[in-house]
Amino acid sequence: MRSINLKSTEDTPQVEYLDGDNVLKIFGRSLPEDAWSFYEPVIEWASVYSPSTTDTALIIELFLEYFNSSSGRYILELLSTLEKKGSSNVKVVWKAEEDDDLMVEKGEEFSTLVDLPFEIQVA
């Protein structure tokens, strides 16, 4: 699987997947003016993702301080794209700060929208 590395900006999160690492990390703030332009390469990456025949699942680690509604739409599209690949080889880890009730709620909401193993971690 090819690596992906999108550097964070004031309005976009860091996105990284290192070939062989099996963890796609998305963290920071996500409020790009054109969310499709930002998330399109990530969704394209997911569309060519091929589940491994090994026991190691792909981990999607999301740790967002904030995201706007258009970002939420494409994050859901990313997860749905991976869901279609086979939920037994993909796991979502949604991280939130202990006092960030909104992000915890958003994680709970996303967990009901996709049929993927979903873990919410509060730190």
C-alpha positions in Angstrom: 0.0 0.0 0.0 1.4 3.4 -0.9 2.2 5.9 1.7 0.3 9.2 2.1 1.4 12.3 3.9 -0.6 15.5 4.0 0.9 18.2 6.2 -1.4 20.0 8.6 -2.2 23.7 8.1 -4.2 26.1 10.2 -7.4 24.7 8.6 -6.5 21.1 7.6 -5.4 18.1 9.7 -2.2 16.0 9.3 -2.9 12.8 7.4 -0.3 10.1 7.3 0.0 6.5 6.4 3.4 4.9 6.2 3.7 1.9 4.0 3.9 -1.2 6.3 2.8 0.7 9.4 -0.9 -0.2 9.0 -2.2 3.0 10.7 -3.8 5.8 8.9 -3.6 8.9 11.2 -5.8 12.0 10.8 -5.3 14.6 13.5 -5.6 18.3 14.1 -8.3 20.7 12.9 -10.4 20.1 9.8 -12.2 23.1 8.4 -10.9 23.4 4.8 -12.7 25.8 2.5 -12.9 23.0 -0.1 -13.2 19.8 1.9 -13.5 17.6 -1.2 -10.1 18.9 -2.6 -8.5 18.0 0.7 -10.1 14.6 1.4 -10.2 13.4 -2.2 -6.7 11.9 -2.2 -7.4 10.2 1.1 -10.6 8.7 -0.2 -8.8 7.7 -3.4 -6.2 6.0 -1.3 -8.9 4.1 0.6 -10.6 3.1 -2.6 -7.4 1.2 -3.7 -6.7 -0.1 -0.2 -6.5 -3.9 -0.3 -7.2 -5.7 3.0 -4.2 -7.7 4.1 -4.5 -11.5 4.3 -2.5 -11.3 7.6 -4.2 -10.9 11.0 -3.1 -7.2 11.2 -6.0 -4.8 10.8 -5.7 -1.4 9.3 -6.2 1.1 12.1 -7.9 4.4 11.2 -6.8 6.8 14.1 -8.8 10.0 14.2 -7.9 12.7 16.8 -9.6 15.9 15.7 -9.8 19.0 17.7 -12.6 20.3 15.5 -14.1 19.5 12.1 -16.8 21.3 10.1 -19.8 19.6 8.5 -18.2 19.2 5.1 -15.2 17.6 6.6 -17.5 15.2 8.5 -19.2 14.3 5.3 -15.9 13.2 3.7 -14.6 11.5 6.9 -17.8 9.4 6.7 -17.2 8.7 3.0 -13.6 7.6 3.9 -14.9 5.2 6.6 -17.7 4.0 4.3 -15.2 3.3 1.5 -13.1 1.2 3.9 -16.2 -0.5 5.3 -17.0 -1.8 1.8 -13.5 -3.4 1.7 -14.3 -5.7 4.6 -14.8 -4.6 8.2 -12.8 -7.5 9.7 -9.6 -5.9 8.5 -10.3 -2.3 9.5 -10.6 -0.7 12.9 -11.4 2.9 13.8 -9.9 4.5 16.9 -11.6 7.8 17.6 -9.6 9.9 20.1 -10.8 12.8 22.1 -9.7 15.0 25.0 -11.3 14.1 28.3 -13.2 17.4 28.5 -14.2 17.4 24.8 -17.8 16.1 25.1 -18.6 17.2 21.5 -15.8 15.1 20.0 -16.8 12.1 22.1 -20.4 12.6 20.9 -19.3 12.9 17.3 -17.3 9.7 17.7 -20.3 7.9 19.1 -22.4 9.2 16.2 -19.9 8.0 13.6 -19.7 4.6 15.2 -23.4 4.1 14.5 -23.1 5.1 10.9 -20.6 2.5 9.8 -20.2 -1.2 10.4 -16.6 -1.2 11.5 -15.0 -2.1 14.8 -14.9 1.3 16.6 -13.1 2.3 19.7 -13.5 5.7 21.4 -10.5 6.7 23.5 -10.7 9.6 25.9 -7.4 10.9 27.3 
